[in-house]
Every structure is written in C-alpha cells, then in structure tokens.
Amino acid sequence: MTVIDASVYIALMNEDEPGFAASWQWLLTVQGNRERLAAPVIMMAEAAAAISRGKEDVVHARRVIRRLQQSRLIELWPVSLELAERAAEIAAEHRIRGCDAVYVALAEQLGTELVSLDQQQLERATAVIPTHQP
C-alpha cells in the first residue's frame, strides 16, 4: 500500500496540471501491479477546494469527490486523534505544513511510502518516511 498525496490526485483529475501525464503513467503501473493506495479522508476537502478554485467549476469538483469516495483503488483513512497528534509532531519537528503532515503520519503509521508532487513535502518528509514523485 502507498499513500497518495492530494497533489497527485488533483493532477490525475485535471489535465491542465503539470503533473498530469506523469501521474497517469504512475497510476497505470500501480493498477497493473494491483497495488492499493491510501489517503487520509481530508483529501476530499483538499481536492474539492483545488479543483473548484482551479476550474471554477463546483459541479466538476463534486463529481471528482464522488469518484474518490467510490474508488476501489484509493482507501480513505479517518484522521484519529492519535494520527492527528503524530501529524502535529511531524509538522513541528520537520516544518511540514499541517495537512501535508497528516499524509506523512499516515504513511508512517502504515509503514509505507508517500507519493506526492509537492516538492517541499517530498524533501522534508524523507526524514520520516520514503517519498517519491509519480
């Protein structure tokens, strides 16, 4: 299982994003290997906001979120108090933005890697977990 950051999901859902092609190539490999992906449930709000702002299309944003909720590939994980506390520690210690730290904490909890297009998150999270771009 790999944790997928919202930046990758947003790129997958928006062909105007710079990481669109690389993200799709990576996803096809993941599907071919029958791997599972994980993300904290906060991905729903992050993706909805980014897509709604970027495309200025609320209907499209809602469709994208429904697609995420129905995905058999991406499992959404709740943000428990324990996960939030660990994310806060990671955020403070490694100067990682709050929501980004939740993805890092989830990857750590699951004993896996994080795939992201966010350069700062990729660089700073390596002190905690393996990271890479799609």
N, C-alpha and C positions, 0 to 999 in steps of 0.2 A: 504494500500500500504506500502511496506517495501523497503528500499534502500538496494541493494545488492552491496557489495564491489567487486572489480576486483579479489581479492584473492579467493573469493568463486566461482566466475565464472571460474577462471582458474582451480581450484580444480575439478569442475564439468566436465571440458573438458580434464582432464589429470589424468588417473587412477594411475599414479605414485606419485601424490601429496598426502601428508599426510592427508589432509582434505577431500579426495575424497569420502569415504564412508559416513561420517557424512553429507557432503554437499548434497549428493544424497538423503539421508533419509529426510533431511530438505526440499529439493525441492519437494519430493513426497508429503509431508504434505502440503506444500504451494499449490501445484496443486490440491490436494484433497479438500482443503478449498476454492478453486477458488480465491485465493488472487492474486493480481498483484504486480509485482516488478518494481522498478525504479532504474536507474543508470545514472550518467552523461555520456554524449557522449564520454568523454575521456576514458571510459572503453575500447573502441575499440582499441586505441593505446596501453593501458596498457596490455590488453590481448594478442594482436598480438605480442608485444615485449617479453612477458614472455613465450608464447608458442613457438615462433620462436627460442628463446635462449635455452629454456629447452629441446625441442625435436630436435632442429636444423633442423626444417622442415618448410620451408616457405609455402609450399602448404597446409599443415595441418593448419598453423596459418591463412591463408586466408580463409579456409573453416570454421574455428571456428568463424571468424569475420562475414562472410556472414550469418552464423547461428544466430549470435547475432542480426544482422540487420533485419533478417526476423522473429525474435522471437515474438510470440504473448503474451508471459509471461512477458518479460522484456521490459519496455518502456524506451527508451533513451531520456534524457533531455538535452537541449542545456545549455552551460555554458554562461549565460548572464553576462554582466558587473556587475550587482547587485550581482549575485551569486558568481562571482569571488572576488568581494570586501569583501563579508561576509566570504568567504573561507580564504582570506588573514588575516582578523581579527582573525578568529579561529586559523589559523596556528601560528600567532604571540603570541596570548594570551595563547594557550594551548600547544605550542611546538609540533604541529602535522605537519607531512610532507605535502608539498604543494598539491599534488594530493589527498592524504588522506583527507585533509581538505575540498576539493570540495565535496566528498561524505558526509561528516558530514554536510556541509552547505546545501546540497540538502535535506538531511533527516530533518534538522531543518525547511527548507522552506516548506516541505510537511507535517510537523507536525507528523513525524513518527520515526521509529527506523532504526538502521543500523545493518546489519548482515555482519560480517567480520571474517576472520581467522587471521588478523593482530593484534597481542597482544597489541602492542603499541597504535594502533588506537583505539582498544576496550577500553583500560584503560583511555586514555586521552580524548576521545570523550564523556565519560559519564558525564563530566561537562556541556555538551551542549545538548545531546540527549540520549535516551536509546540505548544501544548496547547489542549485544549478538552474540555468535558463532552459526553456524548452528547446 
